[in-house]
Amino acid sequence: MRAFVMIRQYALTYSELAGKIKELEQKYDKQFADVYEAMDFLIGEKQKQIDFEKRKKIGFKKE
């Protein structure tokens, strides 16, 4: 855990490395935009299903 904290602090203070990391993030964000969109769609569909199941039901109720 300490190693990751130290690497993060090093990356934040080292501007060239931070720039390269940002460049890589942008590159992979563009490549995986469709994956992110699909994940958001699936999460939204799951939420719609949950909302549908929890809705107040109307109409004739059989006792």
Backbone as a ProteinNet text record, in pm:
[ID]
protein_1_A
[PRIMARY]
MRAFVMIRQYALTYSELAGKIKELEQKYDKQFADVYEAMDFLIGEKQKQIDFEKRKKIGFKKE
[TERTIARY]
82.9	0	87.5	189.2	278.7	346.1	379.2	445.1	354.2	224.9	131.8	114.7	112.4	101.4	224.6	341.3	465.1	470.7	426.1	424.4	328.1	213	115.5	172.8	235.1	294.6	405.3	485.8	592.1	533.5	426.2	363.6	302.9	247.3	185.9	289.7	405.9	507.8	594.2	601.8	682.9	594.7	607.4	515	520.4	638.3	648.4	575.3	595.8	528.5	377.8	336.9	194.1	133.2	204.9	156.8	141.2	237.5	230	113.6	92.9	-19.7	-151.1	-161.7	-283.7	-305.2	-197.9	-205.8	-255.6	-203.4	-247.7	-394.3	-435.4	-575.1	-665.9	-629.5	-711.3	-715.3	-601.4	-594	-686.7	-679	-760.3	-904.9	-932.5	-1071.4	-1138.9	-1066.3	-1122.1	-1144.3	-1050.5	-1062.3	-1175.2	-1197.1	-1297.3	-1426.1	-1446.7	-1569	-1692.4	-1685.9	-1799.8	-1824.4	-1718.4	-1732.6	-1798.2	-1752	-1811	-1958	-1989.3	-2127.6	-2215.6	-2165.6	-2240.8	-2262.2	-2159.8	-2173.7	-2278.3	-2276.3	-2376.5	-2516.8	-2529.2	-2658.4	-2709.4	-2621.4	-2662.3	-2699.8	-2625.5	-2657.3	-2792.1	-2817	-2945.1	-3060.2	-3039.3	-3143.4	-3175.1	-3073.6	-3094.7	-3174.1	-3141.5	-3212.4	-3358.2	-3383.4	-3521	-3599.6	-3535.4	-3601.8	-3635.7	-3543.9	-3568.2	-3681.6	-3680.9	-3787.7	-3921.9	-3922.5	-4046.4	-4102.8	-4017	-4062.5	-4112.5	-4060.4	-4098.3	-4213.8	-4264.7	-4368.9	-4497.7	-4582.5	-4712.5	-4802.2	-4853.5	-4937.2	-5080.3	-5141.5	-5279.7	-5369.1	-5499.9	-5594.5	-5657.7	-5726.3	-5799.3	-5699.7	-5728.5	-5643	-5723.8	-5678.2	-5744	-5694.9	-5786.5	-5747.8	-5731.5
-118.4	0	124.9	125.6	241.7	266	157.3	171.2	243.9	209.4	275	422.1	453	592.6	670.1	610.6	677.1	695.8	594.9	606.5	716.2	721.9	826.4	964.7	980.6	1109.5	1145.5	1048.6	1071	1112.7	1044.1	1075.5	1215.4	1255.6	1387.9	1499.3	1473.7	1576.8	1578.2	1471.3	1461.7	1495.3	1616.1	1667.7	1590.4	1549.4	1476.6	1342.7	1273	1145.3	1165.4	1270	1298.7	1326	1397.4	1423.6	1296.6	1206.4	1079.8	994.7	994.6	918.7	975.7	1106.9	1171	1136.5	1135.2	1100	956.5	865.1	725.4	711.6	784.7	779.8	825.4	932.7	983	881.9	820.6	722.1	604.1	551.6	434.9	470.4	591.8	633.5	637.8	683.2	686.3	544.9	454.9	318.5	242.9	270.7	197.4	276.5	379.6	459.4	373	281.5	193	99.8	53.3	-35.4	40.5	163	244	272.7	300.3	328.4	205.1	89.2	-35.2	-63.8	-39.4	-61.6	32.8	158.8	254	211.1	161.5	114.9	-1.5	-98.6	-215	-176.3	-84.4	-37.7	32.4	112.4	181.7	84.7	-20	-121.1	-192.4	-224.3	-291	-200.2	-70.5	24.2	37.3	35.7	41.9	-79.5	-195.4	-318.2	-311.7	-263.4	-250.3	-152.7	-39.4	59.7	1.2	-78.1	-139.8	-235.9	-312.9	-409.5	-341.7	-225.2	-155	-57.3	-44.8	53.4	17.9	116.1	93.5	32	-85.5	-155.9	-104.1	-87.3	-37.3	-143.6	-124.3	-216.5	-306.2	-408.3	-500.9	-583.4	-587.9	-666.8	-782.5	-899	-1019.4	-1051.2	-1072.8	-1100.7	-1245.9
0	0	0	78.8	85.3	-48.4	-118.5	-248.3	-347.4	-347.1	-438.7	-404.4	-276.6	-234	-278.2	-262.4	-302.4	-454.2	-528.9	-675.1	-718	-654	-686.6	-657.2	-542.3	-507.8	-606.2	-645	-741.6	-876.1	-917	-1045.8	-1044.7	-934.3	-927	-927.9	-872.1	-867.4	-993.2	-1064.5	-1184	-1304.5	-1356.8	-1457.6	-1589.4	-1633.3	-1760.1	-1750.2	-1640.6	-1619.6	-1609.2	-1540.4	-1527.6	-1664.6	-1750.1	-1885.7	-1966.7	-1955	-2027.4	-1976.8	-1847.9	-1791	-1842.4	-1845.3	-1895.1	-2042.4	-2120.9	-2262.6	-2279.6	-2198.9	-2205.8	-2166.9	-2064.1	-2022.6	-2135.2	-2202.9	-2313.6	-2428.3	-2456.1	-2564.5	-2535.7	-2416	-2383.2	-2358.5	-2314.1	-2299.9	-2435.9	-2538.5	-2673.7	-2725.4	-2699.3	-2749.1	-2680.3	-2554.6	-2478.9	-2458.2	-2537.8	-2525.5	-2547.1	-2644	-2669.9	-2552.5	-2491	-2374.9	-2259.6	-2235.5	-2129.3	-2158.6	-2284.8	-2323.1	-2300.9	-2338.4	-2319.4	-2171.4	-2089.8	-1945.6	-1886.8	-1927.6	-1879.9	-1922.1	-2046	-2094.9	-2010.5	-1983	-1904.1	-1761.6	-1704	-1569.2	-1569.7	-1673.1	-1686	-1703	-1782.5	-1802.5	-1671.3	-1594.8	-1466.1	-1372.8	-1372.8	-1287.6	-1332.5	-1463.2	-1513.6	-1467.5	-1470.5	-1428.3	-1279.5	-1199.1	-1055	-1029.9	-1100	-1084.5	-1126.3	-1233.5	-1281.5	-1177.4	-1113	-1013	-886.4	-854	-731.4	-751.2	-874.4	-900.7	-828.1	-810.2	-749	-854.4	-825.3	-921.3	-911.5	-1027.3	-1032.2	-1090.7	-1076	-1134.5	-1028.9	-1077.6	-992	-909.7	-778.9	-690	-633	-657.8	-611.8	-471	-380.4	-241.5	-214.6
[MASK]
+++++++++++++++++++++++++++++++++++++++++++++++++++++++++++++++

